Amino acid sequence: MSRGLTIGEFAQATQLSVRTLRRYHESGLLEPASIDPSSGYRYYTTGQIPSAQVIHRLRELDVPLAEVGKILATDDPEIRAELIATHLDRLQDSLDRTRAAVTSLQRLLRPAPGELAVELRSEPARMVAAITDVVDLDDVLPWYDGAMAELDSAVPSHQRLGPPGGQYDNELFTAGGGMVVVYYPVAAPPSYGRVRPLELPAVDLAATIHHGAHDDIDVTYGRLATWAHNHTLTVTGPVQETYTVGPRDDPNPTSWRTEIAWPVFRLSYQGPFRK
């Protein structure tokens, strides 16, 4: 009677190394069907081939060994799918961070020629329909999505006097958490759910446009800070972003336009800002 496949034969059948199979055995993920008590040789069945290949694919996706064990241990396909989906979400987040880092590095290593186009202007006080909250830096994006969905519902498009905007306190970046405001400019802001009327004070701004997705928006921030320093301007308040064209307007990131504006004042008088 055949004892099954030797570890070498099983390695050939699964395209996995003997070393990898031994590691799977030691971690309890894939135990041999039998072990010869005298020689210690491991033997596998052909029915274990799919399990070995599933483990290999999961490990290629960097699923931790403990989670691989949970996936293999359950016979419930819904639980198994949920465990895999949770890890895939984490993997997608990691891929997004990698893509953003690569895009930013490419711009830093190949900077755009010429000086950044910056507009200096004085903006009057204005009323907005706003949602305000204290948010951790890592939670800004999901918080923003939820807040904008609520604003979209509370402020019909015909009442909006311009594109949506946001203000982000310095503490958000320096301390990892701070005040965040997202808003629509409107004539008569409603009070609905988290949405409240808010008057934005008059302010002098140094503003530039970031083109495209936000993967490398940090580079535009850095260039604007450099421009302000070189022109003897001091940043005095929370950064302001205006989402002139965004995902809600066009799914193509190359068309997105985000204005970045910093409240500033001049260290020496050089005439008024443009109204």
Steps between C-alpha positions, in 0.01 A plus 500: 500500500638841399591734781426799274727763356841564648573858594713530185218372278250723678731798452515427128121463478430829682797699364600573861843442644569229754613773738165679463306178562701434812423854622129446436522179703686663789245783516210254502355620170552181300593184683606194297244223466750269670855496633712187498588440869837346421629730227302816572409528131190707429228369267214696346182412310391645168196642683734736685626664182221764483552588869872552443430723202240704692750558780763605247269753332392644834860541606578669168240756606684539834212352699649437849549134594243527781234625258589230246432247773160655574407496131594135464331403827151621407262309275265798475559664158355833620738519796788397276408769245471762774844416640656525155314822418623663821859429406446612140371833632820540702703402195319757286577770757865399486498512119340845508771626736769349277353661188477838673862475617621408151306786339632749754858379457475529124399866529770569757770340287375667182375841617292712267698783339438860591345668802168386644200705381363665816214746538491749787150615577281641775188295561200660676308338782244250377233265629528126448312185593762306693580187695770549764677231699827409670653221291815286515724542197469131406119531501467813287414327171216277628372787716502731197305251288230466766480874565474586130224243451309669782563845353388387156174384654444814710592758234333448158714589201288804407576659840879470472686817410823321412696177528554327835792593719680402815714656771763302691657627822876492536466259796367236262850477352717599796321292767331231289150630570313829479197695388367427151221692325335407171242725343299637211467878453128585515283806555284347776675204666268237652526325837454133424668206672865599544468786249508847655530861374854637530648836410850480360686821585661729244852385421803569281603188310791364299341242270612254236338218305593134542431304183390136512454247778619569854774235493763773471314797647770520767742616231270790409470587869878509526539719194236744631677521836830569320336771288349669808835495681685640198246783472521599867157369592407337828229234522251602770217248512345173383563389144200530271424263212237556231402198292434670169486169311502175694380139493138613534539703179718272286624146569821568304767616753696686232219756483486571873589850618554589866581852613732514800492834682680618813398803707806727491625843594800694372795566725545834320230705330497460120154627417159333535414154378273467198131518591 
